[in-house]
Amino acid sequence: MSPAPNAILHEIFGYEQFRGPQAAIVDHVIAGGDALVLMPTGGGKSLCYQIPAIARQRAGHGVTIVVSPLIALMHDQVGALHEAGVEAAFLNSTLSMEDASSVEKRMLRGEVTLVYAAPERVTTPRFLSQLQAMHDNGRLSLFAIDEAHCVSQWGHDFRPEYRALTALHERFPGVPRMALTATADDITRADILERLQLGDARQFISSFDRPNIRYTIVEKKDATAQLLRFIEREHEGEAGIVYCQTRKRVEEIAATLSQQGIRALPYHAGLDQDVRQANQDRFLREEGIVMAATIAFGMGIDKPDVRFVAHVDMPKNIEGYYQETGRGGRDGLPADAWMAYGLQDVVNQRRMIDESPAGDEFKQVMRGKLDALLALAEATDCRRVRLLAYFGEASKPCGNCDNCLNPPAVWDGTDAARKLLSTIYRVQQQSGISFGAGHIMDILRGKPTEKVKQFDHERLSTFGIGAGFSEAQLRGVLRQLIAIGALSVDSEAFNTLRLTEGSRAVLKGELSVRLRESVSLPPERSRRRADEKVREKTRAPAASAGLTGQAEALFTALKAWRADVARAHNLPAYVIFHDATLAAIAAMSPSSLDDLQGISGIGETKLAKYGSDVLRVVAEAS
């Protein structure tokens, strides 16, 4: 490729070389080609449009418009570009009318390189007319559509306003467009291409593997207590995100963690906007904050040192799970993706799909996506192999997920499944009504509860025939039966269980049900086994790992200086310099600006802006 992009990479961003497919993407877009870019979180998607924007403006093509859905992301991206010496701006509701007008005038004159705006603004008649004026004057260079999965109804975060972006192709067919996202399966990918009319675009699909993330999925017993143990044992004092399904759950988790001495904050759409923004700012700007959140806290979370992402409730699909877990370990250092899930999660997700006002085709696709996530959760083989296979990528066992580190034993639950289904059938036949999971298990295990006696269910032929199975085992079987469609949950009738067409194959013995022993053992034995096999605590090494003595002290001094600069600029500390850059400075202990020039992450503008201050900190700490 031409030397210009490499020169920009070094001059502006302070990096020596591109990673993975970045170089090919940048070269293609600079030449005016359309592109669909699928690159995992932390893979460097932003550079894929920022460098073409800079190169194309230098070549006289004008301004790049970045379609971005989040105000916080716009603010930090523009702040980071300013720090690197790039003229960038955003247009959103945080600007006064006067400031917005000033940005628009600079944009129309071609005086900025990139302008970030939400899809709702980009597709208004007023903004489109401004783009038309820029186009007529040769000042419209490129459209970069970030978080492009939002355009697809099959994606995990569909936003109808993204559909209107078709207008960009219709009105400006000669202006190159690129769509970027971290997650999209085949059906979502095809929908993006169709909806944005990118049929001729070149597709760049990176590996979805995040080898630094360790995937762990546990059976939910007391999710809050389990989460607390996980954080205290493995991530004490470290930044993390805990995803919950409801606002109430977010508040409960944040309060409980705080009571246990963990610096935790809540984030959900029901909070006052000022509170929500303040909590997000603290998470991004301070160290060691744990954010309990709904999926409202998501895209645009650029914090590099998130050491864990936990789910106390199961997401809707693998894309959502992958996108959310991908917010951990963006700096490339080890991070954990931990999830607790149980029977009620399966019931809740099925119910939400069934009660959706969407059409049958949509519901069928959503059920398929949920089934894939359930299969991942119940898997006894490598989690990473399963996860990557969903995105069409072949791989080998990773040796780093829970199943690889501690292979679970498997037991045949077919007999238990047939007895459960037979009990449900006989209960419905005798009583004419359906019952929930707890009552069905009581009958099967031979527990003469008041409810069992009330409905005379002691007389059923299946009463007590499953006495040898623990409740944990039977719940595991029920999860599997619901997951494979051999049972349905009637949400309108108090979550009662009903047989389906799929029940027949299990009852006839034509379909086996195999389960993880680790999630189906009785509680006492399960705890004992967990204690025997608990893996040694492996704290993620800091960027400063390997630094000792003077270098370690210098790293600490540099972080304190960086924190002061970040506060003064109202930016997250990593926007000034990443930890890895500070660690490299500490290891080298430079004495001149020339020494600083070769360090990754220090471009020309940052060298001019901060070089002398960095050398002063080094000298004072020596």
PAFIKOL-84253 format. One line per field, with one value per residue (C-alpha): residue number from 0; x, y, z. Coordinates in Angstrom, 2 decimals. Example, Ala and Ser with C-alpha at 12.3 -4.5 7.8 and 13.67 -1.06 7.14 Angstrom:
seq: (0, 1)
X: (12.30, 13.67)
Y: (-4.50, -1.06)
Z: (7.80, 7.14)
***
This chain:
seq: (0, 1, 2, 3, 4, 5, 6, 7, 8, 9, 10, 11, 12, 13, 14, 15, 16, 17, 18, 19, 20, 21, 22, 23, 24, 25, 26, 27, 28, 29, 30, 31, 32, 33, 34, 35, 36, 37, 38, 39, 40, 41, 42, 43, 44, 45, 46, 47, 48, 49, 50, 51, 52, 53, 54, 55, 56, 57, 58, 59, 60, 61, 62, 63, 64, 65, 66, 67, 68, 69, 70, 71, 72, 73, 74, 75, 76, 77, 78, 79, 80, 81, 82, 83, 84, 85, 86, 87, 88, 89, 90, 91, 92, 93, 94, 95, 96, 97, 98, 99, 100, 101, 102, 103, 104, 105, 106, 107, 108, 109, 110, 111, 112, 113, 114, 115, 116, 117, 118, 119, 120, 121, 122, 123, 124, 125, 126, 127, 128, 129, 130, 131, 132, 133, 134, 135, 136, 137, 138, 139, 140, 141, 142, 143, 144, 145, 146, 147, 148, 149, 150, 151, 152, 153, 154, 155, 156, 157, 158, 159, 160, 161, 162, 163, 164, 165, 166, 167, 168, 169, 170, 171, 172, 173, 174, 175, 176, 177, 178, 179, 180, 181, 182, 183, 184, 185, 186, 187, 188, 189, 190, 191, 192, 193, 194, 195, 196, 197, 198, 199, 200, 201, 202, 203, 204, 205, 206, 207, 208, 209, 210, 211, 212, 213, 214, 215, 216, 217, 218, 219, 220, 221, 222, 223, 224, 225, 226, 227, 228, 229, 230, 231, 232, 233, 234, 235, 236, 237, 238, 239, 240, 241, 242, 243, 244, 245, 246, 247, 248, 249, 250, 251, 252, 253, 254, 255, 256, 257, 258, 259, 260, 261, 262, 263, 264, 265, 266, 267, 268, 269, 270, 271, 272, 273, 274, 275, 276, 277, 278, 279, 280, 281, 282, 283, 284, 285, 286, 287, 288, 289, 290, 291, 292, 293, 294, 295, 296, 297, 298, 299, 300, 301, 302, 303, 304, 305, 306, 307, 308, 309, 310, 311, 312, 313, 314, 315, 316, 317, 318, 319, 320, 321, 322, 323, 324, 325, 326, 327, 328, 329, 330, 331, 332, 333, 334, 335, 336, 337, 338, 339, 340, 341, 342, 343, 344, 345, 346, 347, 348, 349, 350, 351, 352, 353, 354, 355, 356, 357, 358, 359, 360, 361, 362, 363, 364, 365, 366, 367, 368, 369, 370, 371, 372, 373, 374, 375, 376, 377, 378, 379, 380, 381, 382, 383, 384, 385, 386, 387, 388, 389, 390, 391, 392, 393, 394, 395, 396, 397, 398, 399, 400, 401, 402, 403, 404, 405, 406, 407, 408, 409, 410, 411, 412, 413, 414, 415, 416, 417, 418, 419, 420, 421, 422, 423, 424, 425, 426, 427, 428, 429, 430, 431, 432, 433, 434, 435, 436, 437, 438, 439, 440, 441, 442, 443, 444, 445, 446, 447, 448, 449, 450, 451, 452, 453, 454, 455, 456, 457, 458, 459, 460, 461, 462, 463, 464, 465, 466, 467, 468, 469, 470, 471, 472, 473, 474, 475, 476, 477, 478, 479, 480, 481, 482, 483, 484, 485, 486, 487, 488, 489, 490, 491, 492, 493, 494, 495, 496, 497, 498, 499, 500, 501, 502, 503, 504, 505, 506, 507, 508, 509, 510, 511, 512, 513, 514, 515, 516, 517, 518, 519, 520, 521, 522, 523, 524, 525, 526, 527, 528, 529, 530, 531, 532, 533, 534, 535, 536, 537, 538, 539, 540, 541, 542, 543, 544, 545, 546, 547, 548, 549, 550, 551, 552, 553, 554, 555, 556, 557, 558, 559, 560, 561, 562, 563, 564, 565, 566, 567, 568, 569, 570, 571, 572, 573, 574, 575, 576, 577, 578, 579, 580, 581, 582, 583, 584, 585, 586, 587, 588, 589, 590, 591, 592, 593, 594, 595, 596, 597, 598, 599, 600, 601, 602, 603, 604, 605, 606, 607, 608, 609, 610, 611, 612, 613, 614, 615, 616, 617, 618, 619, 620, 621)
X: (0.00, 1.07, 3.27, 0.78, -1.47, 1.56, 2.93, -0.39, -0.51, 2.92, 2.65, -0.84, -1.37, 2.19, 1.96, 4.54, 2.31, -1.28, -2.87, -4.62, -6.71, -6.49, -4.00, -6.12, -9.28, -7.61, -6.10, -9.44, -11.41, -8.81, -9.14, -12.90, -14.22, -17.27, -16.67, -18.36, -15.97, -16.55, -13.90, -14.14, -14.32, -10.82, -9.63, -9.08, -12.21, -11.93, -8.59, -10.17, -12.20, -10.16, -7.01, -8.92, -10.70, -7.36, -5.78, -8.77, -8.99, -5.29, -5.98, -8.68, -11.81, -13.28, -15.09, -15.93, -19.32, -19.32, -22.76, -22.58, -25.49, -24.06, -23.28, -20.65, -18.82, -18.83, -17.42, -14.56, -13.71, -13.55, -11.55, -9.06, -8.72, -8.11, -5.40, -3.80, -3.98, -6.91, -9.68, -12.88, -16.28, -19.63, -23.19, -25.56, -27.99, -25.23, -24.23, -25.84, -27.47, -24.52, -21.93, -23.86, -24.08, -20.33, -19.64, -22.00, -20.26, -16.83, -18.19, -19.64, -16.31, -14.44, -12.41, -12.86, -11.72, -14.45, -17.92, -19.76, -23.58, -26.44, -28.52, -31.58, -29.72, -27.97, -31.25, -33.13, -33.96, -31.84, -28.72, -29.18, -29.36, -26.11, -24.52, -25.80, -24.12, -20.85, -21.15, -21.75, -18.61, -16.48, -16.27, -18.03, -15.40, -16.73, -19.58, -18.59, -21.58, -20.50, -22.40, -23.95, -25.70, -28.28, -29.70, -30.80, -33.98, -32.05, -29.29, -29.15, -29.68, -32.01, -32.70, -35.30, -33.67, -30.70, -32.97, -33.25, -29.50, -30.39, -30.84, -27.05, -26.58, -29.59, -28.55, -24.75, -23.99, -20.43, -19.39, -17.77, -19.48, -18.24, -20.31, -18.56, -19.64, -18.16, -20.89, -23.05, -23.96, -24.68, -28.33, -27.50, -24.60, -26.82, -29.43, -26.82, -25.69, -29.27, -30.58, -27.62, -27.44, -23.86, -24.25, -21.02, -19.03, -15.92, -16.33, -13.54, -14.25, -11.67, -11.34, -13.92, -11.54, -10.62, -8.00, -7.38, -10.97, -11.74, -15.36, -17.05, -20.74, -22.12, -25.48, -27.44, -28.18, -27.85, -26.54, -25.77, -23.73, -22.01, -21.14, -19.78, -17.53, -16.31, -15.36, -13.78, -11.74, -10.57, -11.10, -10.87, -10.32, -10.60, -12.99, -15.87, -19.38, -22.29, -25.20, -28.71, -32.03, -34.10, -33.65, -34.67, -32.00, -29.40, -30.25, -30.13, -26.77, -25.17, -26.44, -25.28, -21.81, -21.47, -22.48, -19.67, -17.08, -16.96, -17.13, -20.26, -22.63, -25.98, -26.77, -30.13, -32.51, -34.80, -32.20, -32.13, -30.00, -27.56, -27.10, -26.62, -24.02, -22.19, -22.00, -20.72, -18.12, -16.89, -16.64, -14.62, -12.41, -11.76, -10.05, -11.66, -15.33, -17.86, -20.89, -24.13, -26.18, -28.83, -27.86, -28.54, -24.89, -23.20, -21.93, -19.13, -17.64, -14.02, -12.43, -9.42, -8.87, -12.24, -11.04, -14.37, -17.83, -20.44, -24.01, -26.32, -29.14, -28.87, -28.82, -31.16, -28.64, -24.99, -24.44, -25.51, -23.43, -20.36, -20.72, -21.10, -18.30, -16.09, -15.99, -13.58, -9.85, -9.73, -6.09, -5.26, -4.55, -6.47, -10.14, -13.05, -16.49, -18.59, -22.27, -24.76, -27.89, -30.74, -34.15, -35.94, -33.65, -34.72, -38.38, -38.10, -36.36, -38.83, -41.72, -40.39, -40.13, -43.57, -45.23, -43.53, -45.91, -43.49, -44.39, -43.83, -40.72, -39.03, -40.01, -38.62, -35.27, -35.12, -35.86, -33.02, -30.64, -31.72, -31.27, -27.68, -26.98, -28.59, -26.43, -23.36, -24.46, -25.14, -22.05, -19.59, -16.89, -14.81, -16.87, -14.66, -15.02, -18.81, -18.80, -16.62, -18.53, -21.68, -19.95, -18.77, -15.20, -13.47, -11.13, -9.47, -10.09, -8.68, -7.42, -8.62, -12.41, -14.06, -14.79, -11.20, -9.69, -12.07, -13.77, -17.22, -18.45, -21.61, -24.59, -27.49, -30.66, -32.92, -34.65, -35.28, -36.58, -39.06, -40.31, -40.76, -42.70, -44.82, -45.67, -46.72, -48.87, -50.60, -51.18, -52.85, -54.86, -56.09, -56.58, -57.27, -54.92, -51.18, -48.74, -45.33, -41.93, -41.82, -45.04, -44.12, -40.77, -42.49, -44.73, -41.85, -39.70, -42.61, -42.99, -46.50, -46.89, -50.20, -50.64, -49.92, -52.54, -55.02, -55.08, -54.81, -51.57, -50.24, -52.37, -50.55, -48.51, -45.45, -45.60, -42.21, -40.67, -37.99, -37.05, -33.48, -33.02, -32.06, -33.93, -30.76, -30.67, -34.31, -33.95, -31.09, -33.27, -36.12, -33.75, -32.60, -36.14, -37.25, -34.08, -34.70, -38.41, -39.61, -41.45, -43.09, -43.83, -47.25, -46.52, -50.21, -50.93, -48.37, -45.41, -46.96, -45.37, -46.97, -46.00, -45.15, -44.77, -41.11, -42.03, -42.95, -39.37, -38.06, -40.94, -40.34, -36.63, -35.72, -33.89, -31.38, -30.82, -27.25, -26.22, -23.22, -22.68, -21.30, -24.66, -26.83, -25.31, -27.10, -26.02, -23.82, -21.78, -21.59, -20.06, -17.56, -16.47, -16.15, -13.90, -11.74, -11.35, -11.36, -8.79, -5.92, -6.67, -5.12, -5.24, -4.86, -1.34, -1.23, 0.37, 3.21, 3.91, 7.65, 8.47, 10.42, 11.97, 12.59, 10.60, 7.55, 7.74, 8.06, 4.98, 2.99, 4.21, 3.28, -0.23, -0.69, 0.44, -1.86, -4.83, -4.29, -4.11, -7.23, -9.21, -8.12, -9.23, -12.43, -11.40, -10.79, -7.14, -6.59, -7.38, -4.22, -1.98, -2.75, -1.21, 0.98, 2.49, 3.22, 4.74, 7.01, 8.09, 8.77, 10.82, 12.91, 13.29, 13.86, 15.98, 15.15, 12.28, 14.08, 13.88, 10.11, 9.54, 9.85, 7.40, 4.09, 1.15, 3.08, 2.31, 3.77, 1.05, 1.21, 4.99, 4.85, 2.04, 3.24, 6.84, 8.46, 6.06, 6.74, 10.49, 10.01, 8.07, 10.79, 13.52, 11.68, 11.05, 14.67)
Y: (0.00, 3.62, 5.05, 7.80, 5.73, 4.32, 7.82, 9.02, 6.04, 6.94, 10.73, 11.10, 8.00, 7.00, 3.39, 1.68, -0.74, -1.72, -4.79, -7.60, -6.39, -2.69, -1.88, -3.49, -1.76, 1.66, 1.29, 0.22, 3.09, 5.75, 4.65, 5.35, 1.82, 0.86, -1.57, -3.70, -4.13, -6.78, -6.48, -7.52, -4.96, -3.73, -4.70, -1.14, -0.34, 3.41, 3.67, 1.98, 5.13, 7.79, 7.28, 7.25, 10.43, 12.14, 10.84, 11.75, 15.25, 15.79, 14.73, 17.41, 15.22, 17.07, 16.01, 12.52, 12.07, 9.44, 8.09, 7.16, 6.29, 7.48, 10.92, 9.56, 7.80, 10.95, 13.05, 10.69, 9.93, 13.62, 14.31, 11.60, 12.99, 16.49, 15.08, 13.52, 16.82, 16.01, 18.55, 16.75, 17.77, 16.33, 17.50, 16.39, 17.67, 18.61, 21.58, 24.99, 26.39, 28.74, 25.95, 23.67, 26.49, 27.04, 23.34, 23.35, 26.39, 24.80, 21.57, 23.40, 25.16, 21.86, 22.97, 19.75, 16.24, 14.23, 15.17, 12.72, 12.77, 10.45, 8.79, 10.83, 14.05, 12.81, 11.90, 15.15, 17.32, 20.15, 18.05, 16.32, 19.73, 20.70, 17.50, 18.31, 21.72, 20.08, 17.48, 20.16, 21.96, 18.80, 18.77, 15.48, 12.75, 9.63, 8.17, 5.86, 4.09, 2.78, 0.08, -0.94, -3.99, -1.47, -1.32, -4.95, -6.25, -9.49, -7.66, -7.50, -3.74, -2.85, 0.90, 1.88, 5.27, 3.48, 2.32, 5.89, 5.90, 4.41, 8.06, 8.51, 6.10, 7.40, 11.06, 10.70, 7.54, 8.67, 9.14, 6.01, 4.43, 1.99, 0.11, -1.13, -3.46, -5.90, -8.53, -9.86, -13.40, -14.34, -13.25, -9.89, -9.35, -9.91, -7.53, -4.77, -5.05, -4.95, -2.17, 0.13, -0.81, -1.98, -4.93, -4.13, -3.34, -5.33, -7.32, -7.44, -10.04, -10.36, -13.26, -13.00, -14.60, -12.64, -15.02, -12.86, -13.39, -16.42, -17.62, -19.13, -20.07, -21.37, -22.68, -19.95, -20.72, -17.39, -15.16, -12.21, -14.31, -16.09, -12.76, -11.39, -14.44, -14.15, -10.47, -10.88, -13.94, -12.85, -9.13, -7.25, -3.54, -3.92, -2.36, -4.47, -4.45, -6.50, -6.85, -7.37, -7.82, -5.32, -1.87, -3.16, -5.86, -3.24, -1.21, -4.31, -5.49, -2.03, -1.63, -5.10, -4.70, -1.27, -2.68, -5.23, -2.51, -2.73, 0.62, -0.04, 2.26, 1.67, 2.55, 2.14, 4.18, 4.93, 6.99, 10.76, 11.75, 13.71, 10.78, 8.37, 10.63, 11.21, 7.46, 6.75, 9.50, 8.07, 4.59, 5.87, 8.27, 6.48, 3.17, 0.12, 1.06, -1.74, -0.71, -2.63, -1.99, -2.97, -3.18, 0.59, 0.76, -0.59, 0.70, 3.21, 1.94, 2.37, 1.83, -0.44, -1.88, -3.54, -6.76, -8.61, -8.59, -10.54, -11.50, -12.31, -12.78, -14.47, -12.19, -12.68, -14.07, -14.80, -11.50, -9.55, -11.79, -11.47, -7.69, -7.23, -9.60, -7.89, -4.77, -6.61, -6.66, -4.11, -3.53, -7.11, -8.22, -11.12, -10.54, -12.71, -13.19, -14.76, -15.67, -17.31, -18.74, -20.97, -22.35, -19.05, -17.33, -19.81, -19.32, -15.51, -15.31, -17.72, -15.73, -12.42, -13.88, -15.49, -12.32, -10.09, -8.38, -9.29, -11.61, -15.37, -15.15, -12.77, -14.90, -18.00, -16.32, -15.03, -18.51, -19.87, -17.24, -18.00, -21.74, -21.08, -19.22, -21.99, -24.53, -22.45, -22.33, -26.08, -27.07, -29.57, -28.85, -25.69, -22.50, -20.57, -23.18, -22.96, -19.17, -18.77, -21.47, -19.36, -16.64, -19.15, -19.41, -22.75, -23.06, -25.49, -25.91, -22.84, -24.36, -21.23, -21.49, -23.20, -26.38, -26.66, -25.92, -28.19, -30.61, -31.44, -34.99, -35.74, -37.83, -39.23, -37.42, -39.18, -41.32, -38.27, -36.35, -39.10, -39.28, -35.50, -35.43, -38.41, -36.61, -33.47, -35.55, -37.42, -34.24, -32.55, -35.69, -36.01, -32.35, -30.75, -27.89, -27.24, -26.66, -25.04, -26.68, -26.81, -28.76, -31.20, -31.91, -32.42, -35.08, -36.83, -36.81, -38.04, -34.98, -34.92, -31.13, -29.42, -28.67, -32.30, -33.44, -30.76, -32.01, -35.69, -36.02, -38.66, -41.11, -40.52, -43.48, -41.22, -40.02, -40.73, -42.53, -39.83, -39.86, -40.66, -37.38, -34.17, -30.94, -29.55, -32.49, -32.09, -28.35, -29.07, -31.53, -29.01, -26.34, -28.73, -29.77, -26.13, -25.33, -28.07, -27.26, -30.48, -28.37, -24.98, -22.45, -20.80, -17.28, -16.37, -19.22, -18.46, -20.05, -23.50, -26.30, -27.78, -30.63, -29.87, -31.81, -32.15, -34.03, -37.14, -37.95, -37.78, -39.85, -42.52, -42.62, -41.33, -38.31, -38.44, -35.70, -35.37, -32.84, -31.44, -33.22, -30.01, -28.24, -31.17, -32.64, -32.31, -29.07, -30.68, -32.79, -29.98, -27.62, -30.26, -30.90, -27.17, -26.80, -29.69, -28.33, -24.58, -23.10, -21.09, -17.38, -15.77, -12.00, -10.23, -8.78, -5.02, -3.24, -2.54, -6.27, -6.78, -3.32, -3.32, -0.83, 2.55, 1.76, 0.76, 3.97, 5.97, 4.23, 5.25, 8.84, 8.94, 7.66, 10.40, 13.04, 11.59, 11.67, 15.39, 16.11, 14.01, 15.86, 19.20, 18.14, 16.40, 13.18, 9.58, 9.01, 6.45, 9.13, 10.98, 7.87, 4.18, 2.29, 0.39, 3.66, 4.79, 1.39, 1.68, 5.15, 3.86, 0.94, 3.20, 6.16, 8.55, 11.65, 13.42, 14.02, 11.83, 8.93, 9.43, 9.45, 5.71, 4.76, 3.29, 5.61, 8.88, 10.75, 14.09, 16.22, 14.38, 14.57, 18.34, 18.75, 16.45, 15.49, 18.07, 17.30, 13.56, 14.16, 16.33, 13.55, 11.07, 13.36, 14.03, 10.33, 9.36)
Z: (0.00, -0.40, 2.37, 3.27, 5.58, 7.42, 7.79, 9.23, 11.59, 12.95, 12.82, 14.32, 16.45, 17.28, 16.08, 13.87, 11.98, 11.28, 12.86, 11.01, 8.08, 9.02, 6.26, 3.53, 4.78, 4.97, 1.50, -0.02, 1.52, 0.73, -2.91, -2.70, -2.19, -0.12, 2.74, 5.38, 8.31, 10.98, 13.66, 17.32, 20.10, 20.80, 17.32, 16.13, 14.09, 14.67, 12.88, 9.86, 9.13, 10.94, 8.84, 5.50, 6.68, 7.31, 4.09, 1.91, 3.36, 2.71, -0.85, -1.11, -0.76, 2.22, 5.40, 6.71, 8.39, 11.14, 12.05, 15.73, 18.05, 21.37, 22.74, 25.15, 22.32, 20.18, 23.02, 23.83, 20.19, 19.32, 22.49, 21.55, 18.02, 19.38, 21.64, 18.53, 16.64, 14.33, 13.66, 14.63, 15.99, 17.01, 16.57, 19.31, 21.94, 24.39, 22.22, 22.50, 19.35, 18.99, 19.28, 16.92, 14.37, 14.65, 13.98, 10.99, 9.47, 9.89, 8.38, 5.37, 4.81, 5.00, 8.02, 10.03, 9.16, 10.87, 12.13, 14.42, 14.39, 15.34, 12.59, 13.63, 12.82, 9.68, 8.00, 8.71, 5.67, 7.09, 7.53, 4.18, 2.49, 4.21, 2.96, -0.52, -0.39, 0.73, -2.03, -4.67, -3.47, -3.40, 0.39, 1.22, 1.49, 3.22, 5.28, 8.16, 9.73, 13.12, 15.07, 11.74, 13.23, 14.49, 10.95, 11.01, 12.58, 13.18, 15.07, 18.87, 19.11, 16.23, 15.89, 13.29, 12.67, 11.09, 8.24, 6.97, 6.22, 2.84, 1.84, 1.86, -1.03, -2.91, -2.70, -2.79, -4.79, -5.57, -1.94, -0.46, 2.52, 5.11, 7.67, 10.80, 13.60, 16.10, 15.83, 13.03, 12.11, 8.47, 8.51, 10.15, 7.77, 4.73, 6.17, 6.70, 3.08, 1.81, 4.07, 3.45, -0.24, 0.10, -2.25, -4.08, -0.95, -0.17, 3.03, 5.60, 8.26, 11.04, 13.41, 16.17, 18.64, 21.76, 23.17, 26.25, 27.47, 29.64, 29.33, 32.38, 32.71, 36.00, 37.14, 38.89, 42.53, 44.33, 41.55, 43.81, 46.24, 43.35, 41.73, 45.00, 45.47, 41.86, 42.25, 45.70, 44.69, 41.26, 40.63, 43.90, 43.24, 39.46, 36.95, 35.70, 34.26, 35.62, 33.20, 34.59, 32.80, 34.78, 36.29, 39.70, 39.52, 38.59, 41.69, 43.92, 42.59, 42.85, 46.42, 47.52, 46.03, 47.63, 51.02, 50.65, 50.09, 46.29, 44.49, 42.41, 40.55, 38.78, 35.17, 33.43, 31.29, 34.24, 36.08, 35.80, 32.81, 34.98, 37.37, 34.48, 32.86, 36.15, 36.81, 33.32, 33.63, 36.93, 35.43, 32.46, 34.40, 37.69, 38.36, 39.96, 39.46, 38.90, 36.84, 37.35, 34.23, 31.77, 28.10, 27.98, 29.10, 26.05, 22.77, 22.96, 26.20, 25.21, 28.64, 27.98, 31.48, 32.19, 33.77, 33.89, 32.38, 34.34, 33.45, 36.35, 33.82, 30.45, 27.36, 24.41, 21.95, 21.24, 19.41, 22.49, 24.75, 22.53, 22.17, 25.93, 26.96, 24.37, 26.53, 28.79, 28.13, 25.32, 26.26, 25.29, 28.87, 30.47, 31.31, 32.46, 30.92, 33.69, 33.48, 35.83, 34.27, 35.29, 34.43, 35.05, 32.52, 29.86, 30.80, 30.77, 27.41, 25.80, 27.22, 25.89, 22.40, 22.54, 23.84, 21.29, 18.84, 16.03, 13.17, 13.13, 10.95, 13.39, 16.38, 14.70, 14.05, 17.63, 18.98, 16.88, 18.24, 21.82, 21.18, 20.09, 23.33, 25.38, 23.58, 24.50, 28.14, 28.35, 26.32, 27.76, 25.17, 24.54, 24.92, 22.52, 19.76, 20.12, 20.20, 17.11, 15.23, 15.60, 13.58, 10.99, 12.25, 12.82, 15.79, 18.17, 21.92, 23.65, 26.89, 28.70, 29.20, 32.16, 30.20, 28.94, 32.36, 34.26, 31.82, 33.21, 33.53, 31.56, 32.61, 30.62, 31.63, 29.13, 31.77, 33.97, 30.94, 30.02, 33.61, 33.75, 30.50, 31.57, 34.82, 32.99, 30.64, 33.47, 35.53, 32.57, 31.82, 35.41, 36.38, 33.02, 33.91, 33.75, 36.61, 37.08, 37.36, 41.16, 41.49, 38.72, 40.43, 43.79, 42.26, 40.51, 43.65, 45.81, 48.06, 49.63, 49.72, 50.48, 46.77, 45.82, 48.34, 47.27, 43.69, 44.67, 42.70, 45.10, 43.16, 39.87, 38.62, 38.34, 41.96, 43.53, 40.56, 40.34, 44.02, 43.07, 41.22, 42.98, 42.34, 40.72, 38.32, 37.36, 36.83, 34.47, 32.57, 32.38, 31.02, 28.33, 27.40, 27.07, 25.14, 22.55, 22.31, 23.93, 26.52, 26.35, 29.07, 29.10, 30.38, 30.41, 32.81, 35.53, 33.71, 33.60, 31.59, 28.47, 26.18, 22.55, 19.33, 20.28, 23.47, 21.49, 20.38, 23.95, 25.36, 22.71, 23.50, 20.03, 21.43, 24.26, 26.83, 28.05, 30.71, 32.51, 35.79, 37.28, 36.93, 37.89, 41.04, 44.39, 46.13, 48.83, 46.44, 43.89, 46.45, 47.54, 43.97, 43.28, 46.33, 45.16, 41.65, 42.22, 39.92, 41.28, 41.32, 38.24, 38.51, 35.19, 34.97, 34.78, 31.85, 34.29, 34.81, 34.67, 35.97, 39.22, 41.60, 40.00, 36.85, 38.91, 40.90, 37.69, 36.25, 39.35, 39.03, 35.33, 36.12, 38.72, 36.21, 33.55, 35.94, 36.54, 32.79, 32.10, 34.77, 33.36, 29.86, 31.07, 29.35, 30.44, 31.36, 28.57, 25.97, 27.08, 27.09, 27.48, 30.40, 27.91, 26.70, 30.27, 31.05, 28.00, 29.12, 32.64, 31.31, 29.05, 31.45, 28.52, 28.85, 25.58, 23.16, 20.63, 23.10, 23.39, 19.63, 19.18, 21.93, 20.73, 21.28, 21.12, 17.90, 16.87, 18.48, 21.81, 21.73, 21.26, 23.81, 26.60, 25.86, 28.12, 30.99, 30.66, 30.77, 33.86, 35.64, 34.66, 35.99, 39.27, 39.86, 39.14)
***
